[in-house]
Amino acid sequence: TVYMGDKFFEEGMKLEAIDPLNLGNICVASVRKVLLDGYIMVGIDGVEIGDGSDWFCYHASSHAILPVGYCENNDIPLTLPP
């Protein structure tokens, strides 16, 4: 697990993340793997390839990962999985 203040990142945890291949989209995503030193592997939900090649590495402090409900609370469109 990775400490995030009052919580920890764990595999399978849902979040909202900026799609690194389309920076204009914030997507539903999941923590796929927790790495050392505060890094996590994140996958955009609904576009999984299955071998991990579609995962992205973020640091727990990254501004590109957001808590569930962030888009709704800020009236921002959220890209849902197909």
PyMOL commands that set and color helices and strands:
alter all, ss='L'
color gray80, all
select helices_A, chain A and resi 36-38+70-73
alter helices_A, ss='H'
color red, helices_A
select strands_A, chain A and resi 2-3+8-9+14-18+26-34+39-44+56-59+65-66
alter strands_A, ss='S'
color yellow, strands_A
deselect
rebuild
show_as cartoon
